[in-house]
Amino acid sequence: MCGIVGYIGHREAYPIILKGLKRLEYRGYDSAGIALYDGTDIKLSKTKGKVADLEERLEKEISTTGTLGIGHTRWATHGVPNDVNSHPHYSNSGDLVIIHNGIIENYESLKKELIKRGYTFKSDTDTEVLVNLIEDVKKKEKTKLGKAVQIALNQVVGAYAIAVFDKNKPNEIVVARLGSPLAIGIGEDEFFIASDASPFIEYTKNAIYLEDEEMAVVRRHKGIKIRKIKDDSLVAPYIQELQLNLEQIEKGGYEHFMLKEIYEQPSAILDTFRGRLLSNEAIIKMAGVEDNMKKFLNANRIIIVACGTSWHAGLVAEYIFEDLARIPVEVEYASEFRYRNPIINENDVVIAISQSGETADTLAAIKLAKSKGAFVFGVCNVVGSSIARESDAGAYTHAGPEIGVASTKAFTTQITVLSLIALRLARAKGTISSSDYRTHLLELELIPGKVKTALESDAYVKTVADIYKDAKNFLYLGRGYNFPVALEGALKLKEISYIHAEGYPAAEMKHGPIALIDENMPIVVIATKKGHYEKVVSNIQEIKSRSGKIIGIVTVGDKQVKELADHVIEVPETIESLTPLLTTIPLQLLSYHIALMLGKNVDQPRNLAKAVTVE
């Protein structure tokens, strides 16, 4: 996601902030900006593009002197990536300036009220609404900045990490967080603010990590005062001594980006449906779908084009769309689709899926589909990417940057977005009952917590990995919704451990793969209670009779598979269409631990790149 950097102290702020922004580039972003107080006024420069672009123009535009400043790298949510929407943002008076990570969900209603009071807005962002809300409170209540921030944030719904200062009181910066990380580095008569400690590790080893719903007033000569946003109660600062090196800090304390991203999935899934899923009101809000509802409802079919992990997510979506919305779906490898002279027409909807939004084959497939008159809907993670620009409409996953080459949270967040689309279409078509619709929404809302529970199997998965790390081949089996999960599990193992693995529909085992089974063959069987459970149990019995080693992925409390399998890994129960979001978790962990035990480079496996931008 976005990156925040701030400084107040005795040094020149500009070089500290610029270097800090560069260190946060791994987080992913589409624009950057810096605001400095030069002793007289706020000097601000921002641009769409990279930190290098900002650096190139900044020194030409503004004075870079000053010992107070804030900087930001933006991952666009509200408003397209451009210079105007980039952070920092001024208040209407020009006295306040703010940077913000997160999403203010009720910004539209706040904006309407502020417009009534005479406020104007230059950008499309929720952040500009927030800084003017703070200013409005400060004026009405005739209070200090810190109190104004507290009152304003109690009117806000959403997630945020913010840093804001007032040019009329340039001895302090006010910061706050809810759902987005924020660290305060403590030096001698100086303070550093950042999304994580990497921007200030070279200046201090002492840091405070704000907790959710906490805010701090950081004063150069008076120190830090932390309060609870809700009740204004004081919080005793807990200062931690940083023991990690720079590289480890960037990974959030995890040994590898892949493991970090596996563990980020509960929050990533939540961020994906945040503001879109309103279960209490039984509403799904997705502008890209709503604005093009007729295209979807009148479609002869949906064609999903993707590569790799995104293709597997598309296979899960095929089951979901056809089951719930009763729309015919075809799932195509983008690399094959673009070359086989496919039959496409203007009544087709093409959904293109890509984490990076830059996958060359998928881009080519989009252009081919558009040339035939089809409507193209993009699903990707990177705001402003090529696929986002080329598509007629689309939806971002908002998973945050995925640095590990082997995709993990991309898979689960793509399935989440596609589930939302399918449910919205099913409701519009009347192919799902009101009770089933509500059940699906409520279950989807519970998924982040259930993924968190599934992650608790990590220690046991590690013991299983140790047993089978020297296997030369693996077989992954699943049925229905979990057949694509079997494919994805096999891909993860191949990608990072270099062990040969294949995914198959469980019923296809007897049509060839069963010949491979012996006492040396580990077989991962996804056997949740939903779907074709009894059929899968029969497949397990066939494997057992041939001495295969069975690793079962089962619903919590399962007894039947437990009696047959050599190892069972439990996941929470949910409705069938959402089981892939849970069953994939132990498979990701299994591949990670096996690769690590084999001494492989987990984050950068050989011959692979994060985004395949060439054929």
N, C-alpha and C positions, 0 to 999 in steps of 0.2 A: 504494500500500500504506500501511501504518501510518507514523506520524511520531514521531520521537524528538527530545526537547529536554532538555538538562541544563545546569546551571551550578554552578560552584564558584568563589568569589572574594570580593571585598570589597563588592560591590553587593547589594542586595536581589534575591533570585533570582526571586521571584514575577512581577513585571512582565516580566522577560526571557523567562521560560518561557511565560507566557500569550501574549505577542506572537509568540513563536516558533511556538507551536501554531497560531495564526491564519495564519501564513505557510505552514504546511504543509497547510492545509486542501485545497489543490488536489490533494493526493495521494489524497483520498478516505478516508472513515472512517465509523464508526458509533457511536463512543463516545470519551470523552476523560477524562483524569485527571491530577492533579498530586500529588506528594509533596514536602514541604518539611521540612528539619530546622531547628527553631526555637531550637536551643541546648540543648534538654533532651530532646526526643523527636521522632519523625517524625509529621508531620501530613499526612493523606492525604484527598483528596476526588476522587471519580470518578463519572461518570454516563454512561448511554446517551444518545446524542444529539450535539449540536453543541458546539463550544468555547464558544459563547455561553451554552448551557445550564449548562455547567460554571462559567463565570464568574459566572452569576447565583446559583448556590447555594454556590459555594466560599467566598466571603467571609463567608457566614452560618454556615458549618460549622466552619471552622478558622482558626487564626491564620496570616496570610500573611507573617509575618516569617521571616527566615532567609537566610543567604547560600549555602546548599546546597540543590539541589532537582533533580527530574527530572519531565518531563511527557510525555504520550503521547496520540496519536490512534490508535485501534485500527480495523483492518480485520479483522473477525472471521474466524477460521479454525476453531479448536477452541472450541466453545461459542457459543451464540447471543449476539447483542448485548444485553447488559443491564448493570446497574450492577455486579453481582458479577464478571462476566467481564471487565469493563473493567480496564485497567492504570492505575496500578502495582499490583503484587502483593507482599504480605508473605510472609516465611517463617513457619513455625509459631511461632518464638520471638518474632517481631515485631522482631527486630534487623535483618534484611536487607529491602531493598525493591528491586524490579526492574521495568524496562520492557523490552519485547522485540518485535522485528519478526521475522517468519519463521515457520517450522514445524519443530517438533521431532518427527521422524517416529517415533522409538522411545519417545515419551512414555508410552505405555500400559505397556510393560514396566518402565520406570523407576518409574512411579507404583505399580505392584503391589509392587515391591521396597521402596519407601519406606513404603507402608502396612504392610508386614510389620514395619518398624522403628518403627512407632508414629506415623507422620506422618498428618495428616488434611488434607483439601482442601475448600475452600469453593466453588471455581469449577470449571468444566469445561475450563479452559485447559491447554495444554501449558506455558505460562509459569510457572504456580504450581508445576508439577512441577519446572521448572528451578531456581527460587529455593530450593526445599527440597532439591534435590540438592546445590546449592552449600553450603547450610547443613550438610547431613549430612557432606559431605567436610570442611568446615572443622572440625567437631567431632571427627570420627574421626582426622583427620590432625593436629589441633591446630596448624593453620597459619593464615597470614594470608589475607585475603579474595582477594587477587590470585592466590595459588597455588591456593586452593580453586576459583576460577573456572576456572583452567587445567585442573586435574584433572577437574572436572565436564564441561567442554566436550569433553574427549577421550573421554567416554563417550556423547556425544550424536551422533545421526545426524539431519541435516537442515540447515536454513538459519537464520541468526540475525544480528541486530544487537542487542546488549544494553547496558544501563547499569545498574549495581547499586552500592548503597552500604550501609555498616554504620553504624548509629547510634552504635555504640561507638567508631568511628574516623571521625568526621565531617570529616576533612581530606582525604578522597580519594573518587574515583569510579572504578570499574573498568568498562572498556568492551571489547567484542570484536565481531568480525564474521566472517561466512562467508556469502556470497551475498546480503547485504543491506547497502546503503551506510551508512557512518558517517564523519562528519567531526568534527575537533576544532579549534575556534578558539582561538588563542593570544593572550591579552592580557597586560597588565602585572599580574602577581600574580592572574590570573583565567583561567579556561578555560571554553569553551563546547562543548557536545556536541550534535550534531544529525544528522538523516538526510541533510541537505545544508546548504550554507552560508547559505541564506536567513535562518534565524533569528538569525544573529550578524553579518551583513555590516556592520551599522551600528556594531558595536563593535570589530571587528578585520578586517584584510585578510590576516592570516596564518592558514593552516590546514594541518592534516595530515589526509590521507585514508588511513584504515586500509586495508590490503590484506586479501584473504581469508586466514583462519586467522591473523590477528594480534589481539593484545589489548594494552591499554594501562592502566597504573595512572596516573591523573591526580591529582597532589597539588598543592594550592594553593601551598605554599611550596617544594616540591622539584621541581616540573616534571613531565615525562612520561617514563615508561619503557615502551617497546614491546618485546614479546616474541612469538616464534612460539608458537602454542598447542601444536603437535605436539611440538617438541623443546626448548622453553624458551630458545632462543637469542635473544640481544638483537638488536634491529633499530635501526639509526640512523634517527632521525626525519627525514623529508623535509618541510620546511616550504615550502609554496607561497604565493606572494603572489597573492591573489585579484584578477583583472583584470575580472571580469564584474560587470554590474549585477544588481540583485535579480531582475528579470524573466528575465534570461538564466540565472541560477543555477537558478531554478525549472524551467527547461527542460533542465537537465543539460548546458548548453553547446551544445545544438542550437539552430539558428535558429528552429525552430518545434516546437511540441508534436507535430505530425503526423510530422515527420522523426524526432524522438526515439522516438515510439511505433512507427514502422516498424522502427527499429533495436533496439527492445526485444523484438522478436518471438522471437528465440532463447531469451531468458530467460523470456519470458511463456509460451511453449509448454512449456518445461521445468517451470515452476511449475504449469502446468495438469495435467501428468501426474505430478508429484512426489508420491510416497506412494501413488499409484493404480496405476502401472505397475511391476510387478516382473518384468522380462523374464527374469532369470536363473532365476526360479522359475515362469515362464510363468503369472503371476497378474495379474489386473486386480481391484483392490479399490475398489469404489464402493458405499458403504452404501445410497444411494438406489436403486440398481439391485438390489443383493442382497436388500434388505428387501422388494422388490416384484417379484421375479423372476417369480412366477406371473402377475402382471398382464401383463407383457411377453410371456411365452411363450404365454399363452392369448389374446392379442389377435387380433381379426379383422384389424386394420390399425393402423398408426400414422399419425396426422394431425399434421403439423408446421405450426404457425402462427407467423408472424413478419412483420417489416416490414423493408424496405431491405436493408442488408448482412446482417442476420440471416436474412432470407428466402433470400438466396443461399447462406449456409452450410447452410440447411435443404435446398436443392436438392442440394448435394453429399452431404448425409446420406442423401437418398433413394437415390442410387446405392449408397452404402455399405451401408445396411440391407438393401436388396433383394438386392444382390450377395452379401454375406457371410452375413446372418442369414435371408434368404429370407422376410422379412416384408413384406407389401404396404404401401406408403407413399404418402401424398398430401401435397403441400406447398401450403399455402394462404396467401395474403395475409391477415393477420389482419383488415385493414380490410374485405375482401370477405366473409370467412368469417362474421363476426358479423351480416351483414345478409342473407345469402342463404338462410336457413332450412335449414341443412345437416342431413343425416341422420347423427345420432350416436347411439350407444347405449353401454350399460355394458361392452361387450366391446371398446371402442375405447380406445387410448392416445393422448392428445394431448400432444405435446411443444411447449412454448412457449419460444421463444428471444428473448432481449432482452439487450443489453449493460447497459443501465441498470436493467432490472427495473421500469421505470415506464411503458413504452410503453402509451398509453391503449387503442389498438385491440387490442393483444395481451392486455391485462388483461380487456377486454370479451369477447374470444374465450374466455379461460379460464373466465370466469363462465358463459358460455353452455354450454361443454362440460361443466362440473360440474353444471349444472342438468339435463343429459341423462343424467347418471350415468357419464360417461367418467372415466377415471383421468388426471390431469394431472401431467405431469412438467416442471418448469421448468429451463431452462438460462440462467443469467444471471451477471453479473459482480459486481453490487453486493449485498453481504451485507445481509440484512434488508430488501431492497427489497420493493415491493408484490407483484411476481410471485413472489418467493421465499416470501412469506407466504401467498399465495393458492393456490399449487400443493400438490398432495398429497405430492409428494416432488420431489427435484431434485438438481442438481449445479452448483456454482459453477465458473466458468472460472479464477478466481484470476489474472486477467491484470493486476491492478493498475489504478489509475484511468486511464481513457482520456479525455484532455481535448480533443484535436483532434476537431472535429465529424465529419470524415470518418473513419469507423472503419477501422482497419487491424488492430491486434492482436486486436480483437474477433472478426474473421472467422476468423483462423487458430486462435485458442484455442477458439472454438465448434466448429470442425471437429475439433479435437483431442479435445474432450470427447465429441462425437457418435461419433467413431471408436472411442473406448474402449468406449462403450456398445454399439455394433454388434458389436464383437469379442467382448465378454463374452456377449452374447446368442447370437452364432453358436457360441461354444464350448459354451454350455449346451444349445443345440438340436442340436448335432452336425452343423451345416451347413458346418463348416470343419475340415479335417484338422489333426492335431497339428502337422505340419511347416509348413503354411501359417500356422497361428495363431502359431507361434513366429517365423516370418519377419516377420509383420506387427508383432509386438511389438518385435522387434529393430530393424526399420526405423523404427518410430515413435520409438524411443529415440534414433535417429541424426538425426532431423529437425532439432532445434535447431542442430546443427553444420552441417547442409546449408543451412538458412536463412541462417546466418551466411555461408556461401560464396556463396549467391545474392546477398547484399547487396554483395558485392565488384564486382558489375556496375554499381554506382551511377555511377561516372564515365562509363562508356560510355553508360548510359541518358541521362545529362545531355546528351551530344552529340547523341543521337537526338532528344531533346526540343527542342533548339535548332533542328533542321532542320524540325520539324513544328509548332512552337508557333503558327504563324499559320494552320494549317488550320482550316476552318470546320466540318468533319465528320470523325468517325472511325468505323470499323467494327471490331468485335472479334468474332473467330470462334473457336469451340472445339467439340470433340465429346466425348461421354461425360462423364467426371468434370470435364472442363475447359470444358464449356459454361457452367456457373454462374460459373466464373472469368472468362469473357468478359463475362458480364453485370456482374460486380463491377468489372472493369476499366473498363468503359464508365461505370458509375455514379460511380466515383472521379473520372474525368475531367470528367464533367458537374458534379459537386458543387463542385469547387474551381477549375476553370478556366473554367467556363460555356461550354465547347465542346460542341456537340451530338455525342453518341456513342450508338451502339446496339450491343448484344451479340446475336449470333445463333448458333444451331447451324450449324456449317460447311456441313452438307448442305442447309440451308434457303436458302443464298445464291442458288441458282438459282430459288427461288420468289419472287423479287421484288428483294431487295437488290442483286443483280448489276447491275441497271439503273443503280445509282448510281456504279458504279466507273469512274473515269477517272484520268488522270495526276495529278489533284489530291486524290485520295482515299487517305489512309493507312489501311491495313488491318492490324490486329494479329492475327496468327494463332498460336494456341497449338498447337504441333506437337511434343509430346514423343514419344519413341520408344515409350512405352507406349500401349496402346489402339488407336485406329483411325488409325495413322500413315500408311499408304499412301493411305487415303481423303483425309486432310487434305492430303497432298502433291498429290493430284489437284486439290483445291480451290485450292491455291496456284498451280498451273499455269494454271487457268482465270482467276485474278486477273491473273497475269502477262501473259496474252495480251490483256488489256484495259487494260494500262498502269497498273494499280494499284500503289501504293507499299506494299511488304510489309515489315512488322516481325515477324520470327519469334521466338517464344519456344520454344527447342529444348533437347533434352538435350545435355549437354556432349559434344563430339566429333562432333556431327551434321555430315554432309557433304552430304546430298541437299538439304535445305532451304537450306543455306548457298549452294548454287549458284543457287537461284531467288530468294531474298529479297534485298531491298535492304539490310536490316540483320538481324543475328541476335543475340539475347541468350540466353546459355546458363544453364541451371540444372542442378544435380546430378541424377543418376539416382536414382530410388526406385521402389517398387511403385506401380502405377497409382492405387490409391485414395488415396495420399498425395501425388500430384503437385500437387493444388491448393494445398497448403501451400507449395510452392516456386514455382509458376508465377505466383501472385498477387504475389510480391515485386517483380519488375521492373515490373508494371503499376501498383503503388502508387507506385514511384519515378518512373515516367514522368508520372503525373498530377501529382505533387508538383512536379517540375521545370518542367513546362509552366506550371502555375499561377503559380509563382514568377517565371518569365520574363515572364509577362503582367502582373505587378504585382498579383496577387489576394491577398486576405487568406486565407491557406492554412488557418489554424486556425479562423477564424470566417467561413465563406462566407456570402454574403448569403442571407437568408430561411430559413436553417437553424438548428436548435437541436440540441444534443447529445442530449437525450432528448425525444421527442415525447410529452408528457404530456396533450395535448388532441387532439381530433379535428381 
